[in-house]
Amino acid sequence: MFGGLQKVMIVGLPWFRREDWPALRALFVDADTLHAEWEDWQQSATKVEAQIRASGQRVVRAELRPEAFAAYCSTLGIPTDAEARLLWANEAAERETQTHH
């Protein structure tokens, strides 16, 4: 360690609003891998968020909005899948890091 300092990692976590859930599930090419109900997803995501925080990392909730995410994937030429959701979330975490330094 350098003088006892520890670098805190910032983790982007894809986050969905209840009202966007039906549109997002329709948009995601891998929707069958997600919970059918938003409440089930939210419960699971909250547990993951707590586990990440418990490991000493910061979490950025990277909210996905259907129109913006569809445009993002279209621009990059990538499918609307888990990999794209993580890329979106990681970019949000990166932006958060830049605004705090």
C-alpha positions as CSV (number, residue, x, y, z in Angstrom):
1,M,0.0,0.0,0.0
2,F,1.0,3.6,-0.6
3,G,0.9,5.3,2.7
4,G,-2.1,3.3,3.8
5,L,-4.3,4.8,1.0
6,Q,-6.7,2.4,-0.7
7,K,-8.1,3.1,-4.1
8,V,-11.9,2.9,-4.1
9,M,-13.3,1.3,-7.2
10,I,-16.5,2.7,-8.7
11,V,-18.8,0.1,-10.1
12,G,-21.5,0.9,-12.6
13,L,-24.7,-1.0,-12.0
14,P,-27.4,-1.0,-14.7
15,W,-30.6,0.4,-13.1
16,F,-34.1,0.3,-14.3
17,R,-37.2,2.4,-13.3
18,R,-40.4,0.6,-12.7
19,E,-42.3,2.5,-15.4
20,D,-39.6,1.7,-18.0
21,W,-39.5,-2.1,-17.2
22,P,-42.0,-3.2,-19.9
23,A,-40.4,-1.1,-22.6
24,L,-36.9,-2.2,-21.5
25,R,-37.9,-5.9,-21.5
26,A,-39.3,-5.5,-25.0
27,L,-36.0,-3.8,-26.1
28,F,-33.6,-6.3,-24.5
29,V,-32.7,-9.1,-26.9
30,D,-31.9,-11.3,-23.8
31,A,-35.0,-10.3,-21.8
32,D,-35.7,-14.0,-21.1
33,T,-32.6,-14.0,-18.8
34,L,-34.0,-11.3,-16.6
35,H,-36.8,-11.4,-14.0
36,A,-40.2,-11.1,-15.4
37,E,-41.4,-8.6,-12.8
38,W,-39.6,-5.3,-11.9
39,E,-40.1,-6.0,-8.2
40,D,-38.1,-9.2,-8.5
41,W,-35.4,-7.5,-10.5
42,Q,-35.2,-4.6,-8.0
43,Q,-34.9,-6.9,-5.0
44,S,-32.1,-8.8,-6.7
45,A,-30.3,-5.7,-7.9
46,T,-30.5,-4.1,-4.4
47,K,-28.8,-7.3,-3.0
48,V,-26.0,-7.0,-5.6
49,E,-25.6,-3.3,-4.8
50,A,-25.2,-4.1,-1.1
51,Q,-22.6,-6.8,-1.8
52,I,-20.6,-4.5,-3.9
53,R,-20.7,-1.7,-1.3
54,A,-19.8,-4.3,1.4
55,S,-16.6,-5.1,-0.5
56,G,-15.6,-1.5,-0.1
57,Q,-16.5,-0.3,-3.6
58,R,-18.7,2.6,-4.6
59,V,-21.8,1.9,-6.7
60,V,-23.2,4.2,-9.4
61,R,-26.7,3.4,-10.4
62,A,-26.6,3.8,-14.2
63,E,-30.2,4.4,-15.1
64,L,-31.2,3.0,-18.5
65,R,-34.0,4.7,-20.3
66,P,-35.5,2.8,-23.3
67,E,-35.1,5.5,-25.9
68,A,-31.6,6.5,-24.9
69,F,-30.3,3.0,-24.5
70,A,-31.8,1.9,-27.9
71,A,-30.0,4.9,-29.5
72,Y,-26.8,4.2,-27.7
73,C,-26.7,0.5,-28.9
74,S,-27.7,1.6,-32.4
75,T,-24.9,4.1,-32.5
76,L,-22.4,1.5,-31.4
77,G,-23.9,-1.2,-33.6
78,I,-24.3,-3.6,-30.7
79,P,-27.2,-5.7,-29.5
80,T,-29.3,-4.6,-26.6
81,D,-28.0,-7.3,-24.3
82,A,-26.3,-7.7,-20.9
83,E,-22.9,-6.8,-22.3
84,A,-24.3,-3.5,-23.6
85,R,-26.0,-2.8,-20.3
86,L,-22.7,-3.3,-18.5
87,L,-20.9,-1.1,-21.0
88,W,-23.5,1.6,-20.4
89,A,-23.1,1.2,-16.6
90,N,-19.3,1.3,-16.8
91,E,-19.3,4.5,-18.8
92,A,-21.7,6.0,-16.2
93,A,-19.2,5.0,-13.5
94,E,-16.3,6.5,-15.5
95,R,-18.2,9.8,-15.9
96,E,-18.8,9.8,-12.1
97,T,-15.1,9.3,-11.5
98,Q,-14.2,12.2,-13.8
99,T,-16.6,14.6,-12.1
100,H,-15.2,13.9,-8.7
101,H,-11.6,14.4,-9.6
